[in-house]
Amino acid sequence: MWRDFFADLRAQKLRTSLTVLGIAWGTVAVVVLLAFGVGLERQTLKRFHGLGDRIVILFGGRTTKPFAGFGDGRPIRLRPDDVPLIAGEVREIEHISPEFITRSARVRRGVKAATPAVTGIVPVYGLMRNIIPEAGGRFINDRDVAERRRVAVLGNELAKLLFEQEAPVGQQVFLGDTPFTIVGVMRPKLQNSSYQQRDQDRIFIPATTHYALFGDRFLNNIVYRARSSELTKLAERRVYETMGRKYRFDPTDKDALGFWDTSEWETKFGKMFVAFNIFFAIVGTFTLLVGGIGVANIMYIVVRERTREIGVRRAVGATRVDIMRQFFAEALMIVAMGAALGLLLSLGLVAALGGLPIKEFVGVPTISPAVLAATLALLAIVAFAAGLLPARRAAALDPVEALRS
């Protein structure tokens, strides 16, 4: 069988080479498209986690239903005392933080200055939002909040702007005319979205210091995280009920408060990427099927060219199973050669593309075990279909008619 196969390869070099290249190109299409899909999905998830893990951002809205003698169209503004109220009433919430944001104060150090989002928070905010300080620094702590300390944590890009190559921790910046001591710098992170400004450009100070300095009566947002993803929707209903009692609005009035559930959006994007990967797999599969059709056509030609040989083999005792096994194995060998070449090309191409400056946008193309398994499964199906039909035709030839040809 091997001797016949390699003899046919030597006799039909161009034909076999083109068939092998067709399978190789189909393999490359499947692997590279799915690798891009995996890389893009992982990059998007990293950006989601940069915004926060399972957090919900609560902000005020406007009523659309009359309730308890109050008309509709009434604005609901969140206040600092809403945070302990929600924490005490809604047991499904694990962590919660107020969020003051002002853009009216300039941060300066010498001649360098910026107008970032000055964000007043409590210590648990850093845990929820994945704001991790660089080594040698820290985040806002409970004593900072209790004593209204003038301390700050800088986003990494803001720190770079103000301090360039110097170490910011322990040094001072002026927030307006008020000096603040830098206690930490945020470790760089990916972030897919921001409701005011990306964290890399913000300055974080204790919520009590923010209130004392700027005198804001209302919060911009409340950020919280439920004890588990399964409790997030229940916590949302409980928050509606609690705030509805305080501000006298119908707890079924969904426009009275705004909720941005990041885990819900992450789930939606996950489903979208499943659809993307299915689409990529379909496109690659069609390309691979074209190569499989090429293999089947070549095997039909081989059967026709070797009809007399099949007749001789049958005449000297070969069974139909022997004939079928020979041609089926030859088809599998051609597909295996194309698959091996295609996988090698895919590895090289994915490695080359991974070195391009596109990681921030589309991630790093990754040949994951799932991608490899899907590709091998498709190759197995193509090889089986491309080899079975010509092999069955060869086995079904009548020996007498084959010898006459």
Secondary structure as GFF3:
##gff-version 3
##sequence-region A 1 405
A	DSSP	alpha_helix	2	11	.	.	.	ID=ss1
A	DSSP	alpha_helix	13	51	.	.	.	ID=ss2
A	DSSP	beta_strand	55	60	.	.	.	ID=ss3
A	DSSP	alpha_helix	82	89	.	.	.	ID=ss4
A	DSSP	beta_strand	93	102	.	.	.	ID=ss5
A	DSSP	beta_strand	107	109	.	.	.	ID=ss6
A	DSSP	beta_strand	112	114	.	.	.	ID=ss7
A	DSSP	beta_strand	118	121	.	.	.	ID=ss8
A	DSSP	alpha_helix	124	129	.	.	.	ID=ss9
A	DSSP	alpha_helix	142	146	.	.	.	ID=ss10
A	DSSP	beta_strand	151	154	.	.	.	ID=ss11
A	DSSP	alpha_helix	156	163	.	.	.	ID=ss12
A	DSSP	beta_strand	172	175	.	.	.	ID=ss13
A	DSSP	beta_strand	178	185	.	.	.	ID=ss14
A	DSSP	three_ten_helix	199	201	.	.	.	ID=ss15
A	DSSP	beta_strand	203	206	.	.	.	ID=ss16
A	DSSP	alpha_helix	207	214	.	.	.	ID=ss17
A	DSSP	beta_strand	221	226	.	.	.	ID=ss18
A	DSSP	three_ten_helix	229	231	.	.	.	ID=ss19
A	DSSP	alpha_helix	232	247	.	.	.	ID=ss20
A	DSSP	beta_strand	257	261	.	.	.	ID=ss21
A	DSSP	alpha_helix	262	305	.	.	.	ID=ss22
A	DSSP	alpha_helix	307	315	.	.	.	ID=ss23
A	DSSP	alpha_helix	320	354	.	.	.	ID=ss24
A	DSSP	alpha_helix	359	362	.	.	.	ID=ss25
A	DSSP	alpha_helix	369	395	.	.	.	ID=ss26
A	DSSP	alpha_helix	399	404	.	.	.	ID=ss27
###
